[in-house]
Amino acid sequence: MAARNSFDGSGSPTRFFTALLLVMLMVFMGTSSIYSPHSTLETTDEEVPTSGRQGLSIEDECEGLKFEDLFDYDFADFKVFIGDDWATAEMDAGAFVNGSKSATVRENLDGLFEGLSGGDNGYISTDERDAVRAIGPKCIGAMDTRIGMKEGIPHRGAPDWNNLSFVEDGIGLDEIDLVPQNHPQERTCQNIGSANGCKEVPVSVTEDLQIMMFLASDQTNNVRFDQLPNSGDSNFTLALNVTNMSFAHLELNFPLKQGLRLANYSIQDTVSNSDGSIVVTENTELSAPEALYLPDGRLRVNQVVTYATSEYPIQRDLFLDFTTMAPETNEAPEWTSNAPQDGTVIPMMGGMNMVVSGEKTAMWATDDSGWGMNCVFAESGWTSSLDGEGNLIVEHQNSPSPTSDAECYVVDPFGEQSVDSRNWTFGEVFTATALLSGTGDSIEFTLTPTGLVNEMSISAHAHQSNAMGQMRTTTVATENAILSLPLDGLSPGAVMVMGQAQGSTMLDLDFMLNFGLIKASLPPLISVSKNLDGLNATWEANGLTFTLKGDVLDPDGEEVTLTLLLCGYTTNDFLRDGSGWEINVNIVSCSSQNPPVTAYDIVLTATDDSGSVTTYTVFVPDPYASQDDTGSTDSGAPSEAEEGLPSLSMLATLSVTLLGAAFVGRRRTE
């Protein structure tokens, strides 16, 4: 695959694709190829005429383009995972843009749509964002990765590199806060033809943003190259062009390969003088790459690069030399005092387990080049390994025995093995079942010891992702034990059991068990308060409105909504303060009732977030009617004692009489 240059000195890319590249934020793409160090990175402010693009495809426009010369991000993070086939790779990238730099990105993106409805109008919209997402993978697929490999002795210079290239179908894109949600200056898109729900903000907003590239769903790679004939078994050089990477972290991950190591590196700065001469110097200011071995034996190389604006147009290339030849000196790994002693039980739960976390195993041994672990089990069907995070994974499938002894050694990447071994026993220390209690307010957690350890202490609690019940503890020896785990404070829905088992002859066992248990939703509790006169309602002087007050609580701690039904009409115009509620009720909706209403039958409904409903009926008497009594009932519960109509005082009776006389007198004068 031939190398491609991002610039040939003839001019800068158009604003259209400059903006597109800004959105893609693939800061490692485009630029003068590391494989052509004699090319220059000349740019100008001249804009290519629009007519010059006519008839070109997206691939033509994006091929070889580079935008670091025009765009300054604050930090970028790039990760490359070379596939086990040594012919494909996954590349992930994330870039962070802060403050005024983020406003520049938004302004350039808005300019991308100059001449189109809503484009280049000083606002960046969700429509513009979505349009760029749609064509982004096709553009990136035509760009350079700026990475190449070459087999053989350590290599510098331009010819015959095995270039990595992007795979369009494998590219996924996303962004965070390119169009900030709920921004104070957010508005509905003003242009004709905008999508439903389209929002836009001024390009001048300075909220931080982030843009990412990753492996698309259902894809295995987003980068490919010609397979290395030696598949990494012998010497090769990997090169990266890091020109104009203002501040970036590079992470390279290689397949598992016995003895693969970083043997040497070089950072070279190349300057093309006006007289045609080329000057190449070694850059000793940048930090050296860091090589480390993951617990599963894979090699990872980290490199931090910087490139100041003042250094332009220097071309900067990073060369990493790899080999599988053993180092001249190599000490065997050793166990530390933190490693479990001989005879320790390594507890498990189920057939395949992460039985010990990487945080703990990292303290078990030491070696200058990193280390892994090799365990030989006494029983058939048992295997173990350390994953990339150092977690100890133990699996036993189709094994006739639920437990097995194992002899384990520490091994380094070059095959050196520890002198001493550790002998441990792997297996389940207890089995468990769980049921909801008859009242549904706790979990009955039953523990059955297997006899692998003589005695252990087990602590457990009911658990949800955002809540936990009270902890309960018991000691288990030879007999079953039951822990009653309260569900107080947990929301309705799925509940698991979380806990820890400890014993003097075993490692601590942290467990999270899912028995498919569901905590049922309890209905809300609602009440109506009496006023000072012992009545449910307090009437206004106009006789058309009364006030109800009360409390509502949900036993599960969920939010509760309230509605009121009167004479066929509903309202939710409640005033809420904690558990207290208050509502002013207008009886106008009952004016058309026949016969006339003498007691108002009000239905209160309380609904929690899980959909559980409680209804409460309140009877409020008409103070001007002769109804004897009313009452209140709570659905599903016995009715409360009915509330009798209190006698009106002499003054109240006189007031009613005078109001009636005034009304009659007015009718006679009309």
C-alpha positions as CSV (number, residue, x, y, z in Angstrom):
1,M,0.0,0.0,0.0
2,A,1.6,3.2,-1.1
3,A,2.1,6.1,1.3
4,R,0.1,9.2,0.8
5,N,1.1,12.8,1.6
6,S,-1.4,15.1,3.3
7,F,-0.1,18.3,1.8
8,D,2.0,18.9,-1.3
9,G,2.6,22.6,-0.7
10,S,0.0,23.7,-3.3
11,G,-2.5,25.2,-0.9
12,S,-4.7,24.5,2.1
13,P,-7.8,22.3,2.1
14,T,-11.2,24.0,1.6
15,R,-13.2,25.2,4.6
16,F,-15.7,22.5,3.8
17,F,-13.4,19.7,4.6
18,T,-11.4,21.6,7.2
19,A,-14.6,21.8,9.3
20,L,-15.4,18.1,8.5
21,L,-12.0,17.0,9.8
22,L,-12.4,19.1,12.9
23,V,-15.6,17.2,13.7
24,M,-13.9,13.9,13.1
25,L,-11.2,14.9,15.5
26,M,-8.9,12.1,14.2
27,V,-5.8,14.0,15.0
28,F,-3.5,11.2,14.0
29,M,-4.7,11.2,10.4
30,G,-3.5,13.0,7.3
31,T,-0.2,15.0,7.4
32,S,3.0,14.4,5.6
33,S,3.6,10.7,5.7
34,I,6.3,9.3,7.9
35,Y,7.2,7.3,4.8
36,S,8.1,10.5,2.9
37,P,10.2,12.6,5.2
38,H,11.4,14.9,2.4
39,S,7.9,16.4,1.8
40,T,7.0,19.7,3.5
41,L,4.1,20.8,5.5
42,E,3.5,24.2,3.9
43,T,0.1,25.8,4.4
44,T,-1.5,29.1,3.4
45,D,-4.6,31.1,4.0
46,E,-5.6,30.8,0.4
47,E,-9.0,29.0,-0.1
48,V,-9.3,26.6,-3.0
49,P,-12.1,27.7,-5.3
50,T,-15.4,25.8,-5.0
51,S,-15.2,24.9,-8.7
52,G,-12.0,23.0,-8.0
53,R,-14.0,20.4,-6.1
54,Q,-16.7,19.8,-8.6
55,G,-17.0,16.1,-9.5
56,L,-14.9,14.9,-6.6
57,S,-16.1,12.3,-4.1
58,I,-15.8,12.5,-0.3
59,E,-13.0,10.0,-0.6
60,D,-11.1,12.3,-3.0
61,E,-11.6,15.3,-0.8
62,C,-10.5,13.5,2.4
63,E,-7.6,11.6,1.0
64,G,-4.3,12.8,2.6
65,L,-5.9,15.8,4.4
66,K,-4.7,16.9,7.8
67,F,-6.1,19.4,10.2
68,E,-3.7,19.8,13.1
69,D,-2.2,22.8,11.2
70,L,-5.5,24.5,11.6
71,F,-7.0,23.1,14.8
72,D,-5.5,23.1,18.3
73,Y,-7.0,20.6,20.7
74,D,-6.1,20.5,24.4
75,F,-5.5,16.8,24.8
76,A,-6.0,13.6,22.7
77,D,-5.8,10.0,23.6
78,F,-5.2,7.3,20.9
79,K,-5.2,3.5,21.5
80,V,-4.3,0.9,18.9
81,F,-4.9,-2.8,19.4
82,I,-3.0,-5.0,16.9
83,G,-5.1,-8.1,16.1
84,D,-4.0,-11.7,16.7
85,D,-3.8,-12.1,13.0
86,W,-1.2,-9.4,12.6
87,A,-3.2,-8.0,9.7
88,T,-6.0,-6.0,11.4
89,A,-6.3,-3.6,14.3
90,E,-8.8,-1.6,16.4
91,M,-8.1,2.1,16.8
92,D,-9.9,4.2,19.4
93,A,-9.4,7.9,19.7
94,G,-10.8,10.6,22.0
95,A,-10.0,14.3,21.9
96,F,-10.8,17.1,24.4
97,V,-11.4,20.7,23.4
98,N,-11.9,23.4,26.1
99,G,-13.0,27.0,26.3
100,S,-12.4,29.3,23.3
101,K,-11.0,26.4,21.3
102,S,-14.4,24.7,21.4
103,A,-16.0,27.8,20.0
104,T,-13.6,27.6,17.1
105,V,-14.7,24.0,16.4
106,R,-18.3,25.0,16.4
107,E,-17.7,28.0,14.1
108,N,-15.8,25.9,11.6
109,L,-18.5,23.2,11.6
110,D,-21.2,25.7,11.0
111,G,-19.2,27.0,8.1
112,L,-19.3,23.5,6.6
113,F,-22.9,24.1,5.6
114,E,-22.4,27.5,4.0
115,G,-25.1,28.0,1.3
116,L,-27.5,25.4,2.9
117,S,-30.5,26.2,5.1
118,G,-29.3,26.8,8.6
119,G,-25.7,26.7,7.6
120,D,-23.1,29.4,8.4
121,N,-25.7,31.3,10.4
122,G,-23.7,31.7,13.6
123,Y,-25.5,28.8,15.3
124,I,-24.4,25.1,15.5
125,S,-27.4,22.8,15.4
126,T,-28.2,19.2,16.1
127,D,-29.1,18.8,12.4
128,E,-25.6,19.9,11.4
129,R,-24.1,17.6,13.9
130,D,-26.1,14.6,12.6
131,A,-25.2,15.4,9.0
132,V,-21.5,15.2,9.7
133,R,-21.9,12.0,11.6
134,A,-23.5,10.4,8.5
135,I,-20.6,11.1,6.2
136,G,-17.8,10.9,8.8
137,P,-16.8,7.2,8.5
138,K,-16.6,7.5,4.7
139,C,-14.2,10.4,5.0
140,I,-12.1,8.8,7.7
141,G,-11.9,5.6,5.6
142,A,-10.0,7.6,2.9
143,M,-7.5,9.2,5.4
144,D,-4.1,8.1,6.6
145,T,-3.5,6.5,10.0
146,R,0.0,7.9,10.1
147,I,1.3,4.4,11.2
148,G,3.4,1.9,9.4
149,M,5.4,-1.2,10.1
150,K,8.5,-2.8,8.5
151,E,10.1,-6.2,9.2
152,G,13.8,-6.7,9.6
153,I,16.6,-4.7,11.2
154,P,15.7,-1.4,12.9
155,H,14.5,0.9,10.1
156,R,14.5,4.6,9.5
157,G,13.6,6.6,6.4
158,A,10.8,6.5,3.8
159,P,10.6,3.4,1.5
160,D,8.7,0.2,1.7
161,W,6.6,0.8,4.8
162,N,3.6,-1.5,5.4
163,N,1.0,1.3,6.0
164,L,-2.0,0.8,8.2
165,S,-5.3,2.1,6.6
166,F,-8.8,2.7,7.9
167,V,-11.8,0.4,7.3
168,E,-14.9,2.5,6.7
169,D,-17.4,-0.1,7.9
170,G,-15.5,-0.5,11.2
171,I,-15.5,3.2,12.2
172,G,-17.9,4.5,14.8
173,L,-18.2,8.2,15.8
174,D,-19.7,10.0,18.7
175,E,-19.4,13.4,20.5
176,I,-20.2,15.0,23.9
177,D,-21.6,18.5,24.1
178,L,-20.8,19.6,20.6
179,V,-24.4,21.1,20.9
180,P,-24.7,21.4,24.7
181,Q,-28.1,20.3,26.0
182,N,-30.3,22.7,28.0
183,H,-27.8,25.6,27.4
184,P,-29.2,29.0,28.5
185,Q,-28.8,30.2,24.9
186,E,-30.3,27.1,23.3
187,R,-33.2,27.7,20.9
188,T,-35.4,25.8,18.5
189,C,-33.8,25.8,15.0
190,Q,-35.0,28.8,13.0
191,N,-34.2,27.7,9.5
192,I,-36.8,26.2,7.1
193,G,-36.7,22.5,6.8
194,S,-35.1,21.8,10.2
195,A,-35.9,18.4,11.8
196,N,-38.5,18.0,14.5
197,G,-36.8,18.7,17.8
198,C,-33.8,20.4,16.2
199,K,-31.9,22.6,18.7
200,E,-29.1,25.1,18.1
201,V,-26.7,27.2,20.2
202,P,-24.5,30.1,19.1
203,V,-21.1,29.0,17.8
204,S,-19.5,31.3,20.4
205,V,-20.4,29.2,23.4
206,T,-17.3,27.9,25.1
207,E,-18.6,24.8,26.8
208,D,-16.0,22.0,26.7
209,L,-16.6,19.2,24.2
210,Q,-15.3,15.8,23.4
211,I,-15.2,13.8,20.1
212,M,-14.5,10.1,19.9
213,M,-13.8,7.4,17.3
214,F,-14.2,3.8,18.2
215,L,-14.9,0.3,16.8
216,A,-18.4,0.2,15.3
217,S,-20.8,-2.3,16.7
218,D,-20.8,-5.8,15.2
219,Q,-17.3,-5.1,13.6
220,T,-14.0,-6.8,14.5
221,N,-11.6,-4.1,13.2
222,N,-11.5,-0.6,11.8
223,V,-7.8,-0.7,10.6
224,R,-6.1,-3.2,8.3
225,F,-2.6,-3.7,6.8
226,D,-0.6,-6.4,4.9
227,Q,0.0,-9.2,7.3
228,L,3.5,-9.4,8.6
229,P,5.0,-12.6,7.1
230,N,6.7,-13.3,10.5
231,S,3.6,-12.5,12.5
232,G,5.8,-10.6,15.0
233,D,8.1,-13.6,15.5
234,S,11.2,-11.6,14.5
235,N,12.5,-8.0,14.4
236,F,10.2,-5.2,13.1
237,T,9.9,-1.5,13.4
238,L,6.7,0.4,14.0
239,A,6.7,4.1,13.0
240,L,4.3,7.0,13.7
241,N,4.2,10.5,12.4
242,V,3.4,12.7,15.4
243,T,3.8,16.1,13.6
244,N,1.4,18.8,15.0
245,M,0.2,16.6,17.8
246,S,0.2,19.4,20.4
247,F,-0.4,17.1,23.4
248,A,-1.3,13.5,23.0
249,H,-1.0,10.1,24.6
250,L,-0.4,7.0,22.4
251,E,-1.1,3.5,23.5
252,L,0.0,0.5,21.4
253,N,-1.2,-3.0,22.3
254,F,0.3,-6.1,20.7
255,P,-1.0,-9.7,20.5
256,L,0.4,-12.3,22.9
257,K,3.9,-13.2,21.6
258,Q,6.4,-15.1,23.7
259,G,9.5,-12.9,24.2
260,L,8.2,-9.8,22.3
261,R,9.9,-6.7,23.7
262,L,10.8,-3.1,22.9
263,A,14.5,-3.1,22.0
264,N,15.1,0.5,21.0
265,Y,13.4,3.7,19.9
266,S,14.1,7.0,18.2
267,I,12.4,10.3,17.8
268,Q,13.5,12.2,14.7
269,D,12.9,15.8,13.7
270,T,13.2,16.5,9.9
271,V,13.6,20.0,8.5
272,S,13.5,20.8,4.7
273,N,15.5,23.9,4.1
274,S,14.8,26.4,1.3
275,D,17.9,25.3,-0.6
276,G,16.6,21.8,-0.9
277,S,18.8,20.3,1.8
278,I,17.3,17.9,4.4
279,V,18.4,18.0,8.1
280,V,17.5,15.1,10.4
281,T,18.2,15.4,14.1
282,E,17.4,13.2,17.1
283,N,14.9,14.7,19.5
284,T,16.1,14.1,23.1
285,E,13.6,16.5,24.8
286,L,10.5,14.2,24.6
287,S,10.1,11.4,27.1
288,A,11.0,7.9,26.2
289,P,8.3,5.3,25.5
290,E,7.2,3.1,28.4
291,A,7.0,-0.6,27.7
292,L,5.1,-2.9,30.1
293,Y,3.6,-6.4,30.1
294,L,0.0,-6.9,31.0
295,P,-0.7,-9.8,33.4
296,D,-1.9,-12.0,30.5
297,G,1.6,-11.6,28.9
298,R,0.7,-9.0,26.2
299,L,3.1,-6.1,25.5
300,R,1.8,-2.5,25.8
301,V,3.8,0.6,24.8
302,N,2.8,4.1,26.0
303,Q,4.2,7.3,24.6
304,V,3.4,11.0,25.3
305,V,4.1,13.4,22.5
306,T,4.0,17.2,22.3
307,Y,4.5,19.6,19.4
308,A,4.6,23.4,20.0
309,T,3.1,25.7,17.4
310,S,6.5,27.4,17.2
311,E,8.1,24.2,16.0
312,Y,6.2,24.2,12.7
313,P,7.1,23.1,9.9
314,I,9.4,20.5,11.6
315,Q,8.3,16.9,10.7
316,R,8.4,14.7,13.8
317,D,8.5,10.9,13.5
318,L,8.6,8.2,16.3
319,F,10.3,4.9,15.5
320,L,9.9,1.8,17.8
321,D,12.1,-1.2,17.3
322,F,10.8,-4.6,18.5
323,T,12.4,-8.0,18.8
324,T,11.7,-11.5,20.2
325,M,15.4,-12.1,21.0
326,A,15.8,-12.7,24.8
327,P,17.6,-9.9,26.6
328,E,21.3,-10.5,27.6
329,T,20.3,-10.7,31.3
330,N,17.0,-11.8,32.7
331,E,16.3,-12.5,36.3
332,A,13.6,-15.1,37.2
333,P,10.4,-13.7,38.8
334,E,9.9,-14.2,42.6
335,W,6.9,-14.6,44.9
336,T,6.4,-11.8,47.5
337,S,5.2,-12.1,51.1
338,N,1.7,-11.0,50.0
339,A,1.2,-14.2,48.0
340,P,-1.1,-16.8,49.6
341,Q,0.8,-19.4,51.6
342,D,0.8,-23.2,50.8
343,G,-2.5,-24.8,51.8
344,T,-4.6,-21.7,51.3
345,V,-8.1,-22.2,49.9
346,I,-8.9,-20.0,46.9
347,P,-12.8,-19.8,47.2
348,M,-15.0,-19.8,44.1
349,M,-18.6,-19.4,43.1
350,G,-19.9,-21.3,40.1
351,G,-18.1,-22.9,37.1
352,M,-16.1,-19.9,35.8
353,N,-14.9,-17.2,38.1
354,M,-12.9,-14.1,38.5
355,V,-11.7,-15.5,41.8
356,V,-9.1,-12.9,42.8
357,S,-9.1,-9.3,41.5
358,G,-6.1,-7.8,39.7
359,E,-5.5,-5.3,42.5
360,K,-4.7,-8.2,44.8
361,T,-2.8,-10.5,42.5
362,A,-0.5,-7.5,41.5
363,M,1.0,-7.8,45.0
364,W,1.8,-11.6,44.8
365,A,5.0,-11.5,42.7
366,T,7.7,-9.2,41.2
367,D,9.8,-9.2,38.0
368,D,11.5,-6.4,36.0
369,S,9.7,-7.4,32.8
370,G,6.3,-8.2,34.2
371,W,5.0,-11.7,35.1
372,G,2.1,-14.1,34.6
373,M,1.2,-17.3,36.5
374,N,1.2,-21.0,35.4
375,C,-0.9,-23.4,37.5
376,V,-1.1,-27.2,37.1
377,F,-4.3,-28.7,38.5
378,A,-4.6,-32.1,40.0
379,E,-8.1,-32.7,38.6
380,S,-8.9,-32.8,34.9
381,G,-11.0,-30.0,33.3
382,W,-9.5,-27.2,35.4
383,T,-7.7,-24.2,33.9
384,S,-6.6,-20.8,35.2
385,S,-5.2,-17.6,33.7
386,L,-4.6,-13.9,34.4
387,D,-6.5,-11.5,32.1
388,G,-5.2,-8.2,30.9
389,E,-6.2,-6.5,34.2
390,G,-4.5,-9.1,36.3
391,N,-7.7,-10.8,37.5
392,L,-7.2,-14.5,38.3
393,I,-9.7,-16.5,36.2
394,V,-10.4,-20.1,37.1
395,E,-12.6,-22.4,35.0
396,H,-13.7,-26.0,35.5
397,Q,-15.9,-27.5,32.9
398,N,-17.0,-31.1,32.6
399,S,-14.8,-31.8,35.7
400,P,-15.8,-34.8,37.9
401,S,-14.6,-32.9,41.0
402,P,-16.0,-29.6,42.4
403,T,-12.5,-28.9,44.0
404,S,-8.9,-29.3,42.9
405,D,-5.5,-28.7,44.3
406,A,-3.0,-26.8,42.0
407,E,0.7,-26.1,42.0
408,C,1.4,-22.6,40.7
409,Y,4.6,-20.8,39.4
410,V,5.3,-17.3,38.4
411,V,6.5,-16.9,34.8
412,D,8.0,-13.9,33.0
413,P,7.4,-13.0,29.3
414,F,10.7,-14.6,28.3
415,G,9.9,-18.0,29.8
416,E,11.8,-17.7,33.1
417,Q,10.0,-19.4,35.9
418,S,10.2,-18.8,39.7
419,V,12.2,-21.3,41.7
420,D,9.5,-21.8,44.3
421,S,5.8,-22.7,43.7
422,R,2.6,-22.2,45.7
423,N,0.2,-25.1,46.3
424,W,-3.4,-24.0,46.7
425,T,-6.9,-25.6,46.8
426,F,-9.6,-24.2,44.5
427,G,-13.4,-24.8,45.0
428,E,-16.7,-23.6,46.4
429,V,-16.9,-23.0,50.1
430,F,-20.7,-22.8,50.3
431,T,-23.8,-23.0,48.1
432,A,-26.8,-20.7,48.6
433,T,-30.5,-20.2,47.8
434,A,-32.7,-17.2,48.5
435,L,-36.5,-16.5,48.6
436,L,-38.6,-13.5,49.5
437,S,-40.2,-13.7,52.9
438,G,-44.0,-14.3,53.2
439,T,-44.5,-10.6,53.9
440,G,-42.2,-9.5,51.1
441,D,-40.1,-7.2,53.3
442,S,-36.9,-9.3,53.5
443,I,-34.9,-12.0,51.7
444,E,-34.4,-15.4,53.3
445,F,-30.8,-16.2,52.4
446,T,-29.9,-19.9,53.1
447,L,-26.2,-20.9,53.2
448,T,-25.0,-24.5,53.0
449,P,-21.3,-25.2,53.7
450,T,-19.4,-27.6,51.4
451,G,-16.9,-28.6,54.1
452,L,-13.9,-27.2,52.2
453,V,-13.2,-25.0,55.2
454,N,-14.0,-25.7,58.8
455,E,-15.6,-22.4,59.6
456,M,-16.2,-19.0,58.0
457,S,-18.0,-15.8,58.8
458,I,-20.5,-14.6,56.1
459,S,-21.9,-11.1,55.9
460,A,-24.6,-10.2,53.3
461,H,-27.2,-7.5,52.4
462,A,-29.9,-7.0,49.9
463,H,-28.4,-4.9,47.1
464,Q,-29.4,-2.7,44.2
465,S,-27.2,-0.5,42.0
466,N,-28.1,2.6,44.0
467,A,-29.1,1.3,47.4
468,M,-28.3,-1.4,49.9
469,G,-30.2,-3.0,52.8
470,Q,-28.9,-3.5,56.3
471,M,-26.0,-5.9,56.7
472,R,-26.5,-9.2,58.5
473,T,-23.7,-11.6,59.6
474,T,-23.6,-15.3,60.6
475,T,-21.0,-18.0,61.3
476,V,-21.2,-21.1,59.2
477,A,-19.4,-24.4,60.2
478,T,-21.1,-27.7,59.4
479,E,-24.8,-26.8,59.5
480,N,-26.9,-24.6,57.3
481,A,-27.5,-21.0,58.3
482,I,-30.2,-18.5,57.3
483,L,-29.8,-14.8,57.1
484,S,-32.9,-12.6,56.9
485,L,-31.9,-9.6,54.8
486,P,-34.2,-6.6,55.2
487,L,-35.4,-4.8,52.1
488,D,-36.0,-1.4,53.8
489,G,-34.8,1.5,51.8
490,L,-34.7,-0.4,48.5
491,S,-36.9,0.5,45.5
492,P,-39.3,-1.9,43.9
493,G,-37.6,-4.1,41.2
494,A,-34.8,-6.5,40.9
495,V,-32.8,-7.2,44.1
496,M,-29.5,-9.2,44.4
497,V,-27.5,-10.5,47.4
498,M,-24.1,-9.0,48.0
499,G,-21.6,-10.0,50.7
500,Q,-18.3,-11.4,51.8
501,A,-17.1,-14.7,53.3
502,Q,-14.0,-14.8,55.5
503,G,-12.1,-17.6,57.1
504,S,-8.6,-18.2,58.6
505,T,-7.6,-20.7,56.0
506,M,-9.1,-19.1,52.9
507,L,-8.8,-15.9,50.9
508,D,-11.7,-13.5,51.3
509,L,-14.6,-14.2,48.9
510,D,-16.6,-11.2,47.7
511,F,-19.8,-12.3,46.0
512,M,-22.8,-10.8,44.2
513,L,-25.6,-13.4,43.6
514,N,-28.7,-13.0,41.5
515,F,-31.6,-15.2,42.4
516,G,-34.1,-13.4,40.2
517,L,-35.8,-11.8,43.2
518,I,-38.2,-8.9,42.7
519,K,-39.2,-6.5,45.5
520,A,-42.9,-5.7,45.0
521,S,-44.1,-2.1,45.0
522,L,-46.1,-1.1,48.1
523,P,-48.9,1.4,47.5
524,P,-48.6,4.9,48.8
525,L,-50.2,6.0,52.1
526,I,-52.5,9.0,51.9
527,S,-54.3,10.9,54.7
528,V,-56.5,14.0,55.0
529,S,-56.0,16.4,57.9
530,K,-58.8,17.8,60.1
531,N,-59.0,21.6,60.6
532,L,-59.5,23.2,64.0
533,D,-63.2,22.6,63.8
534,G,-62.6,18.9,63.3
535,L,-63.7,19.0,59.6
536,N,-62.0,17.7,56.5
537,A,-62.4,20.9,54.6
538,T,-62.0,24.6,55.2
539,W,-64.5,26.7,53.2
540,E,-63.8,30.2,51.7
541,A,-66.3,32.9,52.6
542,N,-67.7,32.9,49.0
543,G,-69.0,29.4,49.5
544,L,-67.6,28.3,46.1
545,T,-64.1,27.0,47.2
546,F,-62.7,24.9,50.0
547,T,-59.2,23.7,51.0
548,L,-58.1,20.2,51.7
549,K,-54.8,19.3,53.4
550,G,-53.0,16.1,54.2
551,D,-49.9,13.9,53.9
552,V,-48.8,11.3,51.4
553,L,-45.9,8.8,51.8
554,D,-44.6,5.9,49.8
555,P,-43.2,3.0,51.9
556,D,-40.6,2.4,49.2
557,G,-39.4,6.0,49.1
558,E,-40.6,6.6,45.5
559,E,-42.0,9.8,44.2
560,V,-45.8,10.1,44.3
561,T,-48.1,12.0,42.0
562,L,-51.6,13.2,43.2
563,T,-54.8,13.8,41.3
564,L,-58.2,14.9,42.5
565,L,-61.6,13.9,41.0
566,L,-64.8,16.0,41.6
567,C,-68.0,15.8,39.7
568,G,-66.3,14.1,36.8
569,Y,-63.5,16.6,36.5
570,T,-59.8,16.0,37.5
571,T,-57.0,18.2,38.6
572,N,-53.4,17.8,39.9
573,D,-52.9,21.4,41.0
574,F,-51.5,20.4,44.4
575,L,-49.1,22.4,46.5
576,R,-46.4,20.0,47.9
577,D,-44.0,20.4,50.7
578,G,-42.2,17.2,51.7
579,S,-44.9,14.7,52.6
580,G,-47.5,17.4,53.0
581,W,-50.0,18.4,50.4
582,E,-52.7,21.1,50.0
583,I,-55.2,21.9,47.3
584,N,-57.9,24.5,46.7
585,V,-61.1,22.9,45.3
586,N,-63.7,24.9,43.3
587,I,-67.2,23.4,43.2
588,V,-68.2,25.2,40.0
589,S,-67.9,21.8,38.2
590,C,-70.8,20.5,40.3
591,S,-73.2,23.3,39.4
592,S,-75.0,21.3,36.7
593,Q,-75.6,18.3,38.9
594,N,-79.3,17.2,39.3
595,P,-80.5,16.8,41.9
596,P,-78.4,19.5,43.6
597,V,-75.3,18.4,45.4
598,T,-75.4,18.6,49.1
599,A,-72.2,16.7,49.9
600,Y,-69.1,16.7,47.6
601,D,-67.7,13.2,46.9
602,I,-64.0,13.8,46.3
603,V,-61.7,11.0,45.1
604,L,-57.9,11.5,45.8
605,T,-55.5,9.2,43.8
606,A,-51.9,8.7,44.7
607,T,-49.6,6.9,42.2
608,D,-46.0,6.0,42.8
609,D,-43.2,5.6,40.3
610,S,-43.8,1.9,40.0
611,G,-47.5,2.4,39.2
612,S,-48.9,1.3,42.5
613,V,-52.1,3.3,43.2
614,T,-54.0,4.2,46.3
615,T,-57.4,6.0,46.2
616,Y,-59.0,7.9,49.1
617,T,-62.6,9.2,49.1
618,V,-63.4,12.4,51.1
619,F,-66.9,13.6,51.7
620,V,-67.2,17.3,52.2
621,P,-70.6,18.6,53.3
622,D,-72.2,21.7,51.8
623,P,-72.3,24.2,54.7
624,Y,-75.6,25.7,53.4
625,A,-77.3,22.3,52.9
626,S,-79.2,20.3,55.6
627,Q,-77.3,17.0,55.0
628,D,-76.9,15.3,58.3
629,D,-73.5,13.7,57.9
630,T,-70.6,12.7,55.6
631,G,-67.5,10.5,55.8
632,S,-64.2,9.5,54.4
633,T,-63.0,6.1,53.1
634,D,-59.6,4.7,52.1
635,S,-59.8,2.2,49.2
636,G,-59.3,-1.3,50.4
637,A,-59.9,-0.3,54.0
638,P,-62.9,0.1,56.2
639,S,-64.7,3.5,55.9
640,E,-63.9,6.2,58.4
641,A,-66.7,7.4,60.7
642,E,-68.9,9.9,58.9
643,E,-68.4,13.5,59.7
644,G,-71.7,15.2,60.8
645,L,-72.6,18.7,59.7
646,P,-71.9,21.1,62.6
647,S,-74.7,23.5,63.7
648,L,-74.4,27.0,62.4
649,S,-74.0,29.7,64.9
650,M,-76.6,32.5,65.3
651,L,-74.3,34.9,63.5
652,A,-73.7,32.6,60.6
653,T,-77.4,32.0,60.3
654,L,-78.1,35.7,60.3
655,S,-75.4,36.2,57.6
656,V,-77.0,33.7,55.3
657,T,-80.5,35.2,55.8
658,L,-79.2,38.7,55.0
659,L,-77.4,37.5,51.9
660,G,-80.6,35.9,50.7
661,A,-82.6,39.0,51.4
662,A,-80.2,41.2,49.5
663,F,-80.4,38.8,46.5
664,V,-84.2,39.0,46.4
665,G,-84.2,42.7,46.8
666,R,-81.8,43.1,43.8
667,R,-84.1,40.9,41.6
668,R,-87.1,43.1,42.4
669,T,-85.3,46.3,41.4
670,E,-84.1,44.9,38.0
